[in-house]
Amino acid sequence: MNKCVRVVKITLVLVVSLLFVCCKSKKNEEQQEGLSMQNVPTFCADSAYSYIAAQCAFGPRVMNSAAHDSCAKYIMDKFASYGLDVISQDGVTTLYDGTKVNLKNIIARYGGDDVDYRIIICSHWDSRPWADNDADEANHHSPIDGANDGASGVGVMMEVARLIQNDTLNVGIDFICFDAEDCGTPQWADDGNNDADTWCLGSQYWADNVKSVVSDINKYKYGILLDMVGGNECSFLKEAFSMMYANSVVDKIWSTAKRLGYDNYFVDQTGGGITDDHIQVNKVGIPCADIIASDVQGRLCFPMTWHTKNDNIQNINVNTLKAVGQTLMAVIYDSASANGK
């Protein structure tokens, strides 16, 4: 089933390490569109871009592949290098056709267990095994690089982790890289049945086993999911399920983006409901909002590179990364300030 059609249906029924170009710390901007930014580090989009390129350099991160295993090690090592405690949540899951695959959710923790105010920032890190939305039918059974759809969210999280590593925030953060999000039923195998459960397998596993990786669920105040946050000509609508289950989190993100001058990216408009990893975070009782891209016209469906061979590093846009990353940094520091940083 075409995922855009699936989204409408759901809504209706309910490497190489690259040198950082701009990473030398520069003096924080004291004000940006009326919001004091003096305590918020400047998000370096070029740095985030380099993390995305490094992930893509391993090749498509499809389940049970050498590229998948190598990239997992890279992600874990990178977060650990920034002083975070890294946990690998390993398991076995079943694809739409009955194939068993190994999955690895990667959890990198900032702040110890004694921090009573925690948030979740998450993304999926795997890439789609099939370019089933590609204009060329010959590519429909080939894997994609997943530069935007997967690697971009992880790249933004890595840059946030780099920036906060030497700061002391009165907020704990779980950076979660969910696996097996993009293994849902391919369009060429869809039989017309509701296939929602074949997507987001890593976050389903996390939710089903959350007590093994979360000591006290009540410490987690909210979550933010990043999905396709680095593409060209995209905008971010207020996803319908986020509005339903995490309206206050959506308001926090979109109002911050507006104050920062990024309302051309974060559009004040409600979009469709999408099966994504935030559903599982909400399921365990943590309100989680999805920052997920539409095309620039703000239609329900996704960017033009979605599930195609064109989802590669050449189509990553540093301006989009900057808008998302700086907004995310401000939201985190606002939470820290409100909690008595």
C-alpha positions as CSV (number, residue, x, y, z in Angstrom):
1,M,0.0,0.0,0.0
2,N,1.3,3.5,-0.9
3,K,2.1,5.0,2.5
4,C,0.4,8.3,1.5
5,V,-2.8,6.3,0.9
6,R,-2.2,4.5,4.2
7,V,-1.9,7.8,6.0
8,V,-5.2,9.0,4.7
9,K,-6.8,5.6,5.7
10,I,-5.4,5.8,9.2
11,T,-6.5,9.4,9.6
12,L,-10.0,8.6,8.5
13,V,-10.4,5.5,10.8
14,L,-9.2,7.3,13.8
15,V,32.2,6.3,6.8
16,V,34.0,9.0,6.5
17,S,34.2,11.5,9.3
18,L,33.8,14.9,7.6
19,L,35.5,18.0,9.0
20,F,33.1,20.4,10.6
21,V,32.8,23.7,8.7
22,C,31.0,25.8,11.3
23,C,31.6,23.9,14.5
24,K,34.0,26.3,16.1
25,S,32.0,27.8,18.9
26,K,31.0,31.3,18.0
27,K,29.4,33.8,20.4
28,N,25.8,32.9,20.9
29,E,23.3,35.2,19.3
30,E,21.8,37.4,22.0
31,Q,18.5,37.7,20.3
32,Q,16.7,36.1,17.4
33,E,13.2,37.2,16.4
34,G,12.4,38.5,19.9
35,L,13.6,35.4,21.8
36,S,16.6,35.7,24.0
37,M,19.2,33.1,22.8
38,Q,22.1,34.0,25.1
39,N,22.0,30.6,26.9
40,V,21.3,28.5,23.8
41,P,24.2,27.1,21.8
42,T,24.2,27.8,18.1
43,F,23.2,24.6,16.2
44,C,25.8,23.8,13.5
45,A,24.0,22.4,10.5
46,D,27.2,21.5,8.7
47,S,28.1,19.3,11.6
48,A,24.7,17.5,11.4
49,Y,25.2,17.1,7.7
50,S,28.6,15.4,8.3
51,Y,26.9,12.9,10.6
52,I,24.3,12.1,7.9
53,A,27.0,11.7,5.3
54,A,28.9,9.3,7.6
55,Q,25.8,7.1,8.1
56,C,25.1,7.0,4.4
57,A,28.7,6.1,3.6
58,F,28.1,2.6,5.1
59,G,25.5,1.9,2.4
60,P,21.8,1.2,2.9
61,R,21.1,0.4,6.6
62,V,18.8,-2.5,6.0
63,M,18.1,-5.3,8.5
64,N,20.6,-8.2,8.8
65,S,23.3,-6.4,6.7
66,A,26.9,-5.6,7.3
67,A,26.2,-1.9,6.6
68,H,23.5,-2.0,9.3
69,D,25.9,-3.5,11.9
70,S,28.7,-1.1,11.0
71,C,26.5,1.9,11.2
72,A,25.1,0.8,14.6
73,K,28.7,0.7,15.9
74,Y,29.4,4.2,14.5
75,I,26.2,5.6,16.1
76,M,27.0,4.1,19.5
77,D,30.6,5.2,19.4
78,K,29.7,8.7,18.4
79,F,27.2,9.2,21.2
80,A,29.6,7.6,23.7
81,S,32.4,10.1,22.6
82,Y,30.1,12.9,23.8
83,G,30.0,11.4,27.3
84,L,26.5,9.8,27.0
85,D,25.7,6.4,28.5
86,V,24.8,4.1,25.6
87,I,22.5,1.1,25.8
88,S,21.8,-1.4,23.0
89,Q,18.3,-2.8,23.1
90,D,18.6,-6.0,21.0
91,G,15.7,-8.2,19.8
92,V,14.2,-10.2,17.0
93,T,11.2,-9.0,15.0
94,T,9.2,-10.3,12.1
95,L,8.7,-8.5,8.7
96,Y,5.5,-8.3,6.7
97,D,6.4,-11.6,4.9
98,G,7.3,-13.6,8.0
99,T,11.1,-13.0,7.7
100,K,12.8,-12.9,11.1
101,V,15.4,-10.1,11.5
102,N,17.6,-8.8,14.3
103,L,16.9,-5.3,15.5
104,K,18.9,-2.9,17.6
105,N,17.4,0.2,19.3
106,I,20.2,2.5,20.4
107,I,19.6,4.6,23.5
108,A,22.1,7.3,24.5
109,R,21.4,8.9,27.9
110,Y,22.3,12.4,29.0
111,G,21.9,13.0,32.7
112,G,21.9,10.3,35.4
113,D,19.1,8.4,37.0
114,D,18.9,11.0,39.8
115,V,17.5,13.5,37.3
116,D,13.7,13.6,37.8
117,Y,12.8,15.6,34.7
118,R,13.6,13.6,31.5
119,I,12.6,14.0,27.9
120,I,12.9,11.7,24.8
121,I,14.4,12.9,21.5
122,C,14.1,10.1,18.9
123,S,14.4,9.1,15.3
124,H,14.7,5.9,13.3
125,W,18.1,5.0,12.0
126,D,17.4,2.2,9.5
127,S,16.8,2.8,5.8
128,R,14.0,1.4,3.6
129,P,14.9,-1.9,1.9
130,W,12.9,-1.1,-1.2
131,A,12.7,2.1,-3.3
132,D,9.0,1.2,-4.0
133,N,8.0,4.8,-4.6
134,D,10.7,5.4,-7.2
135,A,9.7,6.7,-10.6
136,D,11.7,3.9,-12.2
137,E,10.0,0.6,-11.6
138,A,13.4,-1.1,-12.0
139,N,14.4,0.3,-8.6
140,H,11.4,-0.9,-6.7
141,H,13.2,-3.8,-5.1
142,S,16.4,-2.0,-4.4
143,P,17.3,-0.4,-1.0
144,I,17.7,3.3,-0.5
145,D,20.4,5.4,1.3
146,G,17.8,7.0,3.6
147,A,19.7,10.2,4.0
148,N,16.6,12.2,4.9
149,D,14.3,9.3,5.9
150,G,16.3,8.1,8.9
151,A,19.8,9.5,8.9
152,S,18.8,13.2,9.1
153,G,17.1,12.8,12.5
154,V,20.0,10.9,13.9
155,G,22.4,13.6,12.6
156,V,20.4,16.3,14.3
157,M,20.4,14.3,17.6
158,M,24.2,13.8,17.4
159,E,24.8,17.5,17.0
160,V,22.5,18.3,20.0
161,A,24.5,15.7,22.0
162,R,27.8,17.4,20.9
163,L,26.6,20.8,21.9
164,I,25.3,19.9,25.4
165,Q,28.1,17.5,26.4
166,N,29.9,20.1,28.6
167,D,26.8,21.9,29.8
168,T,25.0,21.0,33.0
169,L,21.3,21.0,32.3
170,N,18.8,20.1,34.9
171,V,17.1,17.9,32.3
172,G,17.8,14.3,31.4
173,I,17.5,13.3,27.8
174,D,17.2,9.9,26.2
175,F,18.3,10.1,22.6
176,I,16.7,7.0,21.0
177,C,17.5,5.6,17.6
178,F,14.7,3.2,16.7
179,D,15.5,0.4,14.4
180,A,13.2,-1.3,11.8
181,E,10.9,1.6,11.3
182,D,10.9,1.5,7.5
183,C,10.4,-2.2,6.9
184,G,6.6,-1.8,6.4
185,T,4.9,-3.7,3.6
186,P,6.2,-2.6,0.2
187,Q,3.7,-1.2,-2.3
188,W,4.4,-4.1,-4.7
189,A,3.4,-6.6,-2.0
190,D,0.5,-4.8,-0.5
191,D,-2.8,-6.8,-0.6
192,G,-5.0,-3.9,0.4
193,N,-5.3,-4.9,4.1
194,N,-4.4,-2.5,6.9
195,D,-0.7,-2.9,7.2
196,A,0.1,-0.4,10.0
197,D,1.6,-3.0,12.3
198,T,4.3,-3.9,9.8
199,W,5.9,-0.4,10.3
200,C,7.8,0.9,13.3
201,L,8.9,-2.5,14.5
202,G,11.7,-1.1,16.6
203,S,9.6,1.3,18.6
204,Q,7.0,-1.4,19.0
205,Y,9.7,-3.6,20.6
206,W,10.8,-0.7,22.7
207,A,7.3,-0.1,24.0
208,D,6.6,-3.8,24.7
209,N,9.9,-4.0,26.7
210,V,10.1,-0.4,28.0
211,K,10.6,-1.5,31.6
212,S,13.9,-3.1,30.7
213,V,15.4,0.3,29.6
214,V,13.4,2.8,31.6
215,S,13.7,2.8,35.4
216,D,10.8,5.2,36.1
217,I,8.4,6.1,33.3
218,N,7.0,9.0,35.4
219,K,10.3,10.9,35.0
220,Y,9.7,11.3,31.3
221,K,7.7,14.5,30.7
222,Y,7.5,14.6,26.9
223,G,9.1,13.3,23.7
224,I,9.9,14.7,20.2
225,L,10.3,12.5,17.2
226,L,12.4,13.6,14.2
227,D,11.5,12.1,10.8
228,M,12.7,13.4,7.5
229,V,14.0,16.7,8.9
230,G,16.8,17.5,6.4
231,G,15.3,17.6,2.9
232,N,14.8,20.2,0.3
233,E,11.6,22.2,-0.2
234,C,9.8,20.8,2.8
235,S,7.6,22.1,5.5
236,F,6.4,20.6,8.8
237,L,2.7,20.5,9.6
238,K,1.2,19.7,13.0
239,E,0.7,15.9,12.7
240,A,-2.8,14.8,13.7
241,F,-1.9,12.1,16.2
242,S,0.6,14.5,17.8
243,M,-2.2,17.0,18.2
244,M,-4.5,14.4,19.7
245,Y,-2.1,12.9,22.3
246,A,0.7,15.6,22.7
247,N,-1.0,18.9,21.9
248,S,1.1,20.8,24.5
249,V,4.3,19.5,23.0
250,V,3.3,20.5,19.5
251,D,2.5,24.0,20.8
252,K,5.9,24.2,22.5
253,I,7.7,23.3,19.3
254,W,5.7,25.4,16.9
255,S,5.6,28.5,19.1
256,T,9.4,28.3,19.6
257,A,10.0,27.9,15.9
258,K,7.8,31.0,15.2
259,R,9.7,33.1,17.7
260,L,12.9,32.0,16.1
261,G,11.7,33.0,12.7
262,Y,11.3,29.5,11.3
263,D,7.5,29.6,10.8
264,N,8.1,29.2,7.1
265,Y,9.2,25.7,7.9
266,F,6.9,25.0,10.9
267,V,3.5,25.8,9.3
268,D,0.6,26.6,11.6
269,Q,-1.6,24.0,10.0
270,T,-2.8,20.5,11.0
271,G,-1.8,17.7,8.7
272,G,-2.8,14.0,8.5
273,G,-2.3,11.3,11.1
274,I,0.8,9.2,10.3
275,T,1.9,5.8,11.6
276,D,5.3,6.6,13.0
277,D,7.4,5.9,16.1
278,H,5.8,8.5,18.2
279,I,2.7,6.3,18.4
280,Q,4.5,3.8,20.5
281,V,6.0,6.5,22.8
282,N,2.5,7.9,23.4
283,K,1.3,4.3,24.0
284,V,3.5,4.0,27.1
285,G,2.1,7.3,28.5
286,I,4.8,9.8,27.3
287,P,3.3,12.6,25.2
288,C,5.3,12.7,22.0
289,A,5.0,15.0,19.0
290,D,6.2,14.1,15.5
291,I,8.2,16.6,13.4
292,I,7.8,15.0,10.0
293,A,8.1,16.6,6.6
294,S,5.6,17.3,3.9
295,D,6.4,18.8,0.6
296,V,6.7,22.6,0.4
297,Q,3.1,23.0,-0.6
298,G,2.1,21.5,2.8
299,R,0.2,18.6,1.3
300,L,-0.4,15.4,3.2
301,C,2.2,13.3,1.4
302,F,5.9,13.3,1.9
303,P,8.9,14.9,0.1
304,M,9.6,13.9,-3.5
305,T,12.6,11.8,-2.5
306,W,10.5,9.7,-0.1
307,H,11.2,5.9,-0.6
308,T,13.1,6.6,-3.8
309,K,16.8,6.3,-4.8
310,N,17.0,10.1,-4.7
311,D,16.9,10.0,-0.9
312,N,20.6,10.5,-0.8
313,I,23.1,13.0,0.7
314,Q,22.9,15.2,-2.4
315,N,19.3,16.1,-1.4
316,I,20.0,17.1,2.2
317,N,19.6,20.8,2.9
318,V,21.5,22.5,5.7
319,N,18.9,25.3,6.0
320,T,16.3,22.7,6.9
321,L,18.6,21.1,9.4
322,K,19.3,24.5,10.9
323,A,15.6,25.3,11.3
324,V,14.9,22.0,13.0
325,G,18.1,21.8,15.1
326,Q,18.0,25.3,16.4
327,T,14.3,25.0,17.3
328,L,15.0,21.7,19.1
329,M,17.9,23.3,21.0
330,A,15.7,26.2,22.2
331,V,12.9,23.8,23.3
332,I,15.4,21.8,25.3
333,Y,17.0,24.8,27.0
334,D,13.6,26.3,27.7
335,S,12.7,23.1,29.5
336,A,15.9,23.2,31.4
337,S,15.3,26.9,32.4
338,A,11.8,26.2,33.5
339,N,13.0,23.3,35.6
340,G,15.6,25.4,37.3
341,K,18.8,25.0,35.1
